[in-house]
Structures are given as C-alpha cells and as structure tokens.
Amino acid sequence: MRHWSDTRTAALLVASLAVLSFAQDRTTEQGEAQITDPNQECAPYFYAPSSNAINSFPPIWTVATLLASDTAGQAKWNSISASIPTDIQPKGQPNGSTIGVTYDTVNDPDCWWTIRQCTTPKRSGIPSDIASIPEPKTMGYAFDDGPNCSHNAFYDFLASQNQKATMFYIGSNVMDWPLEAQRAVADGHEIGAHTWSHRYMTALSSQDAFAELWYTMQAIKLVTGVTPTSWRPPFGDVDDRIRAIAAGLGLETIIWKYDSNDWRNGVNGITPADVDADYGYFISNSTSGTFNTVGGIMLTHELNNYTMSEAIKFYPQLQSAFSHIVPIGVALNKTQPYVETNYSLPSFSQYVGGTTATNGSSSSGGSSSSGSGTSTASSSTASSSSGGSGSSGSSKSNGAAIAVAGVTPVLVAGAALLIASLAL
C-alpha cells in the first residue's frame, strides 16, 4: 500500500518537474525560438551583448542623437555631411504632424514621398528608391517593425513553407529583443534597417536622421553580426535630404506601391475587413496581369499578432497569384545583402530553382542551426530581461537585477523541490 509520504514525494517530484519545464531558455537563439506562448515570448530577458552595450546607444524609443563619445559615428557623420543638401529643411514634427508646413506640393522640389509618392530624386547623385522589382509575376516579400517578441509562430510558419523574406528591423526593438533578431539570420531571412525610433524622418535634423540609421545599423551588427545595406523609411517618409544621408551610409531605400494597411487596423475606423480588402486588391492586380512585366511590393508588418496572422492567412492566395514570392534582395539579385561578406543570399534564379539559402543561413529555415552572423553573439551567456518594446533605454540597465530576481530563482526553486522530493 502506498504511504502518504510516497504520495507527497510523487507530488513534489511532479511539481518540481513542472516548474523546471516552465522555465524557458532565453540565452540562445535556438532556445528562444522554441518558445511559442506569447506571454512567455514577451517576458523581458537579459542578453549580455546588448545590455552591456546599452550606454553606447541613445535611449531606446527616443529620437536618436549622435553621441559625443561615439568616435566612429562622429567620424562617419563628418565624412558624409558635405554631401547632404543643406537647402532642404526639416518638415513637420516627428509624430507626423505637418501643421504649419509650407511646401510646393505641385512641383515637389524635394521629391517628398509623403506628398507625391516620388521615388526618383530631384537632386543629382542620389539613387532612386526601389518601389517595385524587376522580376515579372514576382512579389518582393517584406515585413516592417520587427523583431516582434511574439513572432515565433509566424517565423515557424515561414520555415514550414521554406519561405524567406526581408525583415526591416527597428533598432530599439533589436536592443529589446536581440535573440528574436538573431532568428532572422538563423532562418535565412534578409535584414534591413527601419530606423532607431520609428519617427517621420523628414521632420528630423540631418544629424538626428543620420543617428536614427547609424545606431540601427550598429545594433543589428552587435546582435546578429551583420550590417544591413538596405532600409525602409517609417511611413514611407523620405525626401532627397534623407535619401542622401541613407546613401552616405551605404543604404538602399526600399519603398512600396501597395499597402495592406494591416498596421492601421483599429485606427481611424479601419477594420479587419478593410485590411482583407487591401490584400485582395494587391492579389487581384496580380491575377489581372498588372505584374506581368514588373513585380510588386506590398507593405506588411511584423507589428503584432494580428498583422502576422494576416500574413499567414493570405499566404496561400499570394502563392496562387504570383509565380514567385522572394525577399527583396533576392528579387534584385543582390547576393551580398550586408557589409560583411561571410553571408550571402541566393540569386533570383537560384532561389526560384529551389536554393532558398546560401552560406551563412539555414537552408531548412528552421531554428536548429544559426547563421554565421549569429554565432558570435549567441555564444555569449545571458540570464533574463532587457525590457519590452515600450520600455525606455534606461530600464535595460536593470537587466542584471531582473536576472537575479527572475528566471534564476525559478530554476533554483525547481531544483530545491526536486532535491527535497528525492530526500523524502
């Protein structure tokens, strides 16, 4: 007959194993990629490479400014500042307000995309934006605003389809969610920059606009080991002054001609039905022949579970409507998407032929292997918390305290329960 003490021992053993199984590995990209519960995914964690370097960056989620202590940034700014137009003034406010702005909207002298969707600069020597892609019946697949803390189910879906995409990452999100940023490289996606704080870029001073891009590039490099060579302006807000800054940093400007408006859901009366209709409009343009000679780009987001769920829902229809769905870099035959040369994308012909990843990334798209860009960062140890996407930069300095008071005690408690149960 089972004694009460045996029952208590069994109960303690089950409880201890439950506690241990609940504790998640937030120290490596591979461990993080296994977490699919959104509540656990979005729990803050400490990651040494980014948290220890936080004072080398502007406060997260504030307009970036060039730090006086950043000698490399100061040198880069000095090397390109002479090429930036000084007769184009900032327009409006960083939140997008244009109250009081006077501008010649008819002639559009600054090629201001927000006003006329201009993509061919009026100033000489500045590269044009990429708003469509040269490959016919092809979709340039891209998502803004990542890395999102709850993106694992979405990235798992992309991996199941062996589908790669271009991910335009916000620098503050990269610092908040570094392991999530690493997954993009591990899965073979292309990473582009999406500024530090996601403000309207034409409203900023030239040096602050430079800082928004510079520190995003540095954050991506710090966390993933690669430095992007493309960027997408938040809200599409770019003019020739901002283009010149981006070009000085070696960044190609990527825009779009179609908008899913997934990011507007619930704002100003926009409903899920409206978003579905915008997806449908893009798809109907493909089936009607609009993209028979030149492919298309639609704006979509890794912003939240809704936008990512929409992407999953419409993926089969996009597959049916387009001959090919590829990252934007692949569509442009840009096999070197980063400053570093130890990572490459396949050419368009390679990708559509079945080779969806080349050196530096996982050919299977799974999270079991890491790209070469993640190996250095992933080897660093970590414990628990960097702060969520709404946190300030200063909160990240509390990571060490959270590590002591957070995950570690859970593991210790679980181990103590296990030892106690075995001792009884």
C-alpha angles and dihedrals in degrees: 000000000000113000122225089246090057090052091049090049092052092047092050091049092051091047093049093049090049091053092047093048090050092057108090131209105249094164102083137036090240092054094045091050091061093062112095103160102103092214091056094039091056096046108118116252139183120246114182102214094054099031094049090051097047094110089058089065135059116262108285119256093019125103105277121244126190108259117232089222093055101096094173092051092046091050092049092048091050091050095056105027093091090061094056116097110248096192094067108086128203113271125220127320132320089249091060100259112146097182108146095012114139114201138156097244093175098059095025094204095186097047090240107189094200091064105036106004087245113178102168109078119235091212119077121244096031117114119239122249121258106240100154135015131244098232113092122234088012131127120213099220116212141150129202135209101034162169089077114192092229098047100111096097089050094047089046088055092050089049091051088056093043084235122155125196142178112260116200104204129202111227094226090052090050090055091046095045108025098157090052089054090051091056092065091061093041090053094047099252123144117245123213130175124260100180131267102271105011098244131148100278099205089062093061130086113257093253093049091048087052090050092050090059099033096055093043089055091047093049092051090048092048094051104033104022094239133098116215124232097196135059141181121215114233110254087003087277106160138129135176093280092055092041089055091053092049092047090051087057092049094252123145113216114235119195133162140227098210128053125201088196087214088140091059095058107134093011123112092348097308109149134192087257089059091051091048089052092052091051087048092051091054091048093047090052088058096047091047092056103258091131098042092111104021127028126233142237123208124192111242133158146226085204104122143337092282096056092045092047089052090053091052092046095052098038095094091051092048089050090053094046098047130051091217138015112197142156113273092246090054091048088054092046087241099156093172104058095165140050088244115079099208091084127059140173123224118256117253092260091049093050097049088044090062103268099115096165136031132183119342098028141072113267091204093052090228128132095241094091131042129219119245089256092063100046097085096044094042092055091065118096123242140173121192140321146029102163131260128278092270095053127104125247092251092060091067091068086069090066095102091053091049090049090056094044099036132043098002095063089049090057092044092049091049092049091047091052091049093050091046092051093050091048093055 
